[in-house]
Amino acid sequence: MTRRFLAASTLLLASILGCGSYGSPDFLGQLAPVTGTVKVNGEPMAGVQVTFVPYQGIRGNKADQSVRLATAVTDEAGKYTLLTPPGGAIDQKELQKYIGILPGKYAATFSCWVLPDGKPWAVADNPQQSPVMMGAVEKLPPQLGNPMTTPHVVDIKSNGNFSMDFELKVK
């Protein structure tokens, strides 16, 4: 099941970053593993898209081009593992190389699109189609999915393993 969530994370990231070719990126040795749990109103939530957006570029500061977006999708227990792959398609066998995030300051965003059958869009059979086109509805408040309005800002230091749990309050 974890591979399915890693694959969904990769597809989500590829759709955000766009397509392109890639070789062996030079940032792989700098990635710091980040895992954690997302709970909504005290309960773990599956299918939450967790995205760490570089903070420098969203607060009017000059963007640090060395910091890259990272993403994940939570499993049934609300657990996630961030990935920072380059743009373009990535083979399933290559995913393990991209676990982690580059050191830097990030806005952590969260969204959870749910299909009419109750299944999270991020783990649907065809997540390449937009959630709206599939009839999905966003279950989390919009400010959590926007890097300008999310209250969750994190600072990732180099040389460490990080566990970051998030407790989201939804009315």
Residue frames as qw, qx, qy, qz and C-alpha x, y, z in Angstrom:
[[0.000, 0.884, 0.468, 0.000, 0.00, 0.00, 0.00],
 [0.335, -0.734, 0.098, 0.582, 2.89, 2.38, 0.71],
 [0.376, -0.035, 0.590, 0.714, 4.08, 2.06, -2.91],
 [0.137, 0.682, 0.647, 0.312, 0.63, 3.12, -4.07],
 [0.193, -0.930, -0.216, 0.224, 0.82, 6.27, -1.96],
 [0.415, -0.501, 0.364, 0.666, 4.39, 6.98, -3.13],
 [0.325, 0.277, 0.678, 0.598, 3.21, 6.53, -6.71],
 [0.004, 0.856, 0.506, 0.107, 0.28, 8.89, -6.10],
 [0.331, -0.811, 0.025, 0.482, 2.67, 11.44, -4.59],
 [0.418, -0.219, 0.533, 0.703, 4.93, 11.20, -7.60],
 [0.221, 0.546, 0.669, 0.453, 2.05, 11.62, -10.04],
 [0.138, -0.923, -0.332, 0.139, 0.85, 14.64, -8.08],
 [0.381, -0.675, 0.233, 0.588, 4.31, 16.18, -8.10],
 [0.403, 0.063, 0.638, 0.653, 4.82, 15.46, -11.79],
 [0.133, 0.748, 0.587, 0.279, 1.53, 17.19, -12.58],
 [0.235, -0.919, -0.121, 0.291, 2.63, 20.24, -10.57],
 [0.387, -0.610, 0.406, 0.560, 6.16, 20.45, -11.97],
 [0.612, 0.659, -0.195, -0.392, 5.47, 19.36, -15.52],
 [0.969, 0.125, 0.155, 0.148, 7.24, 16.93, -17.75],
 [0.173, 0.870, -0.459, -0.037, 10.87, 16.85, -18.68],
 [0.856, 0.199, -0.444, 0.174, 13.82, 14.59, -18.95],
 [0.485, -0.792, 0.328, -0.173, 16.02, 13.78, -16.02],
 [0.631, 0.364, -0.643, 0.235, 19.29, 12.16, -15.32],
 [0.646, -0.385, -0.531, 0.389, 20.77, 11.60, -11.91],
 [0.084, -0.921, -0.083, -0.371, 20.06, 14.89, -10.12],
 [0.437, 0.398, -0.502, 0.631, 22.83, 16.46, -8.07],
 [0.373, -0.516, 0.259, -0.726, 20.60, 17.12, -5.04],
 [0.835, -0.202, -0.476, -0.187, 20.00, 13.48, -4.03],
 [0.621, 0.012, -0.571, 0.536, 22.78, 13.41, -1.42],
 [0.005, -0.222, 0.292, -0.930, 21.31, 16.46, 0.32],
 [0.570, -0.404, -0.425, -0.576, 17.81, 15.08, 0.95],
 [0.139, -0.196, 0.738, -0.631, 16.69, 14.86, 4.59],
 [0.272, -0.322, -0.884, -0.204, 14.03, 12.19, 5.20],
 [0.314, -0.078, 0.307, -0.895, 10.74, 13.63, 6.48],
 [0.336, -0.315, -0.864, -0.206, 7.89, 11.43, 7.67],
 [0.183, -0.029, 0.464, -0.866, 4.91, 12.08, 9.87],
 [0.034, 0.470, 0.882, -0.027, 1.20, 11.79, 10.43],
 [0.197, -0.189, -0.149, -0.950, -1.68, 14.04, 9.41],
 [0.048, -0.440, -0.855, 0.271, -4.72, 14.04, 11.66],
 [0.192, -0.369, -0.284, -0.864, -7.92, 15.93, 11.01],
 [0.602, -0.493, 0.045, -0.627, -9.91, 16.71, 14.16],
 [0.529, -0.486, 0.640, -0.274, -7.84, 14.13, 16.03],
 [0.887, 0.144, 0.432, -0.077, -8.31, 11.30, 13.51],
 [0.344, -0.307, 0.649, 0.605, -5.78, 10.09, 10.92],
 [0.606, 0.630, 0.172, -0.455, -6.93, 10.86, 7.38],
 [0.649, 0.039, 0.624, 0.434, -6.10, 8.91, 4.22],
 [0.463, 0.609, 0.489, 0.418, -5.55, 10.57, 0.86],
 [0.118, -0.950, -0.048, 0.285, -4.33, 13.95, 2.14],
 [0.682, 0.537, -0.007, 0.496, -1.94, 15.54, -0.32],
 [0.500, -0.771, 0.018, 0.394, 0.90, 17.03, 1.72],
 [0.623, 0.606, 0.063, 0.490, 3.05, 19.54, -0.17],
 [0.480, -0.652, -0.026, 0.586, 6.00, 21.49, 1.18],
 [0.452, 0.813, 0.187, 0.315, 6.33, 24.64, -0.95],
 [0.565, 0.057, -0.182, 0.803, 9.59, 26.65, -0.74],
 [0.210, -0.797, -0.432, 0.366, 8.85, 29.57, 1.57],
 [0.332, -0.371, 0.175, 0.850, 11.27, 32.05, 0.03],
 [0.079, 0.156, 0.598, 0.782, 9.35, 32.47, -3.20],
 [0.198, -0.622, -0.711, -0.262, 5.89, 32.90, -1.68],
 [0.352, -0.770, -0.363, 0.389, 6.54, 35.66, 0.83],
 [0.239, 0.971, 0.014, 0.010, 7.93, 38.19, -1.63],
 [0.445, -0.679, 0.498, 0.304, 11.53, 37.20, -1.01],
 [0.412, 0.571, -0.621, -0.343, 13.86, 36.20, -3.80],
 [0.977, -0.032, 0.009, -0.212, 13.23, 32.54, -4.52],
 [0.342, -0.573, 0.737, 0.107, 16.03, 30.17, -3.60],
 [0.722, 0.386, -0.408, -0.404, 16.39, 28.02, -6.71],
 [0.248, 0.322, -0.901, 0.149, 18.22, 25.32, -4.76],
 [0.362, 0.075, 0.749, -0.550, 15.09, 24.53, -2.70],
 [0.295, -0.049, -0.756, -0.582, 12.55, 22.28, -4.40],
 [0.700, -0.192, 0.040, -0.687, 8.93, 21.41, -3.78],
 [0.082, 0.124, -0.983, 0.109, 8.31, 18.07, -2.00],
 [0.662, -0.118, -0.115, -0.731, 5.08, 16.09, -1.76],
 [0.005, 0.041, -0.985, 0.166, 3.40, 13.01, -0.31],
 [0.624, -0.286, -0.349, -0.638, -0.01, 11.39, 0.10],
 [0.400, -0.352, 0.678, -0.507, -1.15, 10.00, 3.44],
 [0.335, -0.033, -0.926, -0.171, -2.03, 6.32, 3.86],
 [0.545, -0.532, -0.571, -0.305, -4.95, 4.87, 5.88],
 [0.617, -0.496, -0.409, 0.453, -3.11, 5.63, 9.14],
 [0.008, -0.995, -0.083, 0.049, -2.51, 9.25, 8.09],
 [0.621, -0.504, 0.342, 0.493, 1.22, 8.59, 7.61],
 [0.578, 0.816, -0.018, 0.002, 3.27, 10.22, 4.88],
 [0.687, -0.321, 0.296, 0.581, 6.84, 10.23, 3.55],
 [0.258, 0.866, -0.066, -0.424, 7.97, 13.24, 1.51],
 [0.761, 0.200, 0.420, 0.453, 9.48, 12.84, -1.96],
 [0.061, 0.833, -0.141, -0.531, 11.47, 15.40, -3.96],
 [0.707, 0.184, 0.548, 0.407, 11.81, 13.98, -7.47],
 [0.076, -0.273, 0.332, 0.900, 12.76, 16.06, -10.51],
 [0.596, 0.411, 0.078, -0.685, 10.07, 16.95, -13.03],
 [0.489, 0.342, -0.692, -0.405, 8.94, 14.33, -15.50],
 [0.922, -0.147, -0.205, -0.295, 7.86, 10.73, -15.30],
 [0.134, -0.569, 0.773, -0.246, 9.61, 8.50, -12.77],
 [0.657, 0.022, -0.737, -0.155, 9.71, 4.74, -12.81],
 [0.770, -0.563, -0.110, -0.280, 8.24, 3.06, -9.69],
 [0.896, -0.105, -0.205, 0.379, 11.61, 1.39, -9.04],
 [0.424, 0.410, -0.149, 0.794, 13.29, 4.80, -8.85],
 [0.374, -0.798, -0.229, -0.413, 11.04, 6.30, -6.15],
 [0.777, -0.527, -0.190, 0.286, 13.21, 5.27, -3.21],
 [0.586, 0.164, -0.005, 0.793, 16.03, 7.50, -4.50],
 [0.005, 0.528, 0.151, 0.836, 13.89, 10.62, -4.01],
 [0.552, -0.670, -0.496, 0.040, 12.71, 10.15, -0.43],
 [0.479, -0.422, -0.227, 0.736, 13.34, 13.31, 1.55],
 [0.147, 0.952, 0.243, 0.109, 13.47, 17.06, 1.15],
 [0.524, 0.423, -0.183, 0.717, 16.20, 19.63, 0.68],
 [0.351, -0.451, -0.453, 0.684, 17.06, 21.76, 3.71],
 [0.020, 0.269, 0.214, 0.939, 15.18, 25.06, 3.81],
 [0.261, 0.244, 0.518, -0.777, 12.06, 26.84, 4.96],
 [0.112, -0.217, -0.822, -0.515, 8.71, 25.62, 3.59],
 [0.553, -0.025, 0.186, -0.812, 4.99, 26.36, 3.74],
 [0.110, 0.058, 0.992, 0.006, 3.27, 23.02, 4.39],
 [0.528, 0.085, -0.128, -0.835, -0.02, 22.73, 2.51],
 [0.260, 0.090, 0.947, -0.164, -2.76, 20.11, 2.73],
 [0.575, 0.157, -0.188, -0.781, -5.66, 19.14, 0.49],
 [0.291, 0.030, 0.953, -0.083, -7.94, 16.13, 0.31],
 [0.520, 0.181, -0.337, -0.764, -10.13, 15.78, -2.75],
 [0.410, 0.041, 0.879, -0.239, -12.73, 13.03, -2.28],
 [0.191, -0.031, -0.742, -0.642, -14.55, 11.33, -5.16],
 [0.633, -0.214, -0.119, -0.734, -18.31, 10.73, -5.15],
 [0.841, -0.120, -0.521, -0.079, -17.69, 7.11, -4.07],
 [0.644, -0.759, 0.069, -0.060, -15.82, 8.35, -0.97],
 [0.868, -0.027, 0.075, 0.491, -12.37, 7.34, -2.20],
 [0.217, -0.782, 0.146, 0.565, -9.62, 9.99, -2.04],
 [0.618, 0.773, -0.069, -0.129, -8.75, 11.35, -5.49],
 [0.017, -0.780, 0.623, 0.055, -5.01, 10.98, -4.80],
 [0.354, -0.234, 0.905, 0.013, -5.32, 7.19, -4.74],
 [0.740, 0.445, 0.226, -0.451, -7.92, 6.90, -7.52],
 [0.821, 0.159, 0.481, 0.264, -7.30, 4.66, -10.51],
 [0.517, 0.553, 0.266, 0.597, -6.72, 7.66, -12.79],
 [0.325, -0.771, -0.233, 0.496, -5.34, 10.53, -10.67],
 [0.375, -0.035, 0.347, 0.859, -3.89, 12.17, -13.79],
 [0.071, -0.642, -0.525, -0.553, -7.34, 13.55, -14.51],
 [0.047, -0.368, 0.309, -0.876, -8.12, 16.66, -12.43],
 [0.014, 0.217, 0.857, -0.467, -10.14, 16.10, -9.25],
 [0.391, 0.370, 0.190, -0.821, -12.88, 18.48, -10.42],
 [0.499, 0.277, -0.590, -0.571, -13.22, 16.58, -13.71],
 [0.355, -0.031, -0.934, 0.039, -13.69, 13.39, -11.68],
 [0.511, -0.610, -0.402, -0.453, -16.42, 14.97, -9.52],
 [0.598, -0.200, -0.552, 0.545, -14.25, 15.22, -6.40],
 [0.266, -0.895, -0.145, -0.327, -14.92, 17.67, -3.57],
 [0.334, 0.441, -0.534, 0.639, -12.25, 19.29, -1.37],
 [0.656, -0.552, -0.515, -0.003, -12.73, 18.21, 2.25],
 [0.549, -0.363, -0.260, 0.707, -10.18, 20.56, 3.85],
 [0.041, 0.914, 0.196, -0.354, -10.45, 24.36, 4.21],
 [0.646, 0.709, 0.047, 0.279, -8.93, 26.24, 1.26],
 [0.102, -0.922, 0.345, -0.145, -6.46, 28.17, 3.42],
 [0.750, -0.412, 0.509, 0.093, -4.70, 24.88, 4.27],
 [0.804, 0.311, 0.412, 0.296, -4.05, 24.21, 0.58],
 [0.347, 0.894, 0.023, 0.283, -2.65, 27.65, -0.18],
 [0.717, -0.009, -0.268, 0.644, 1.03, 28.36, 0.60],
 [0.069, 0.482, -0.061, 0.871, 0.18, 32.04, 1.18],
 [0.534, -0.505, 0.017, -0.678, -2.43, 31.32, 3.87],
 [0.837, -0.194, -0.505, 0.075, -1.42, 28.05, 5.51],
 [0.429, -0.844, 0.228, -0.225, -0.42, 28.49, 9.16],
 [0.922, -0.252, 0.233, 0.181, 2.08, 25.62, 8.85],
 [0.399, 0.827, -0.380, 0.112, 5.61, 26.84, 8.16],
 [0.921, -0.329, 0.122, 0.170, 8.50, 24.44, 8.75],
 [0.136, 0.852, -0.503, -0.049, 12.27, 24.77, 8.69],
 [0.995, 0.033, -0.014, 0.095, 14.18, 21.67, 7.57],
 [0.242, -0.812, 0.513, 0.137, 17.78, 21.55, 8.75],
 [0.638, 0.477, -0.594, -0.113, 20.40, 19.48, 6.97],
 [0.342, 0.289, -0.856, 0.258, 21.70, 16.13, 8.19],
 [0.333, -0.061, 0.699, -0.630, 18.73, 14.76, 10.00],
 [0.178, -0.350, -0.873, -0.288, 15.68, 12.58, 9.92],
 [0.234, -0.069, 0.228, -0.943, 12.57, 14.55, 10.68],
 [0.090, -0.459, -0.884, -0.015, 9.19, 13.47, 12.00],
 [0.146, 0.013, 0.051, -0.988, 6.55, 16.14, 11.47],
 [0.005, 0.485, 0.873, -0.048, 3.04, 15.48, 12.64],
 [0.141, -0.149, -0.132, -0.970, 0.22, 17.85, 11.76],
 [0.058, 0.484, 0.804, -0.340, -3.08, 18.25, 13.60],
 [0.061, -0.205, -0.382, -0.899, -5.58, 20.01, 11.32],
 [0.191, 0.391, 0.660, -0.613, -8.74, 21.48, 12.78],
 [0.134, -0.178, -0.621, -0.752, -11.74, 21.43, 10.47],
 [0.387, 0.119, 0.454, -0.794, -15.22, 22.62, 11.38]]
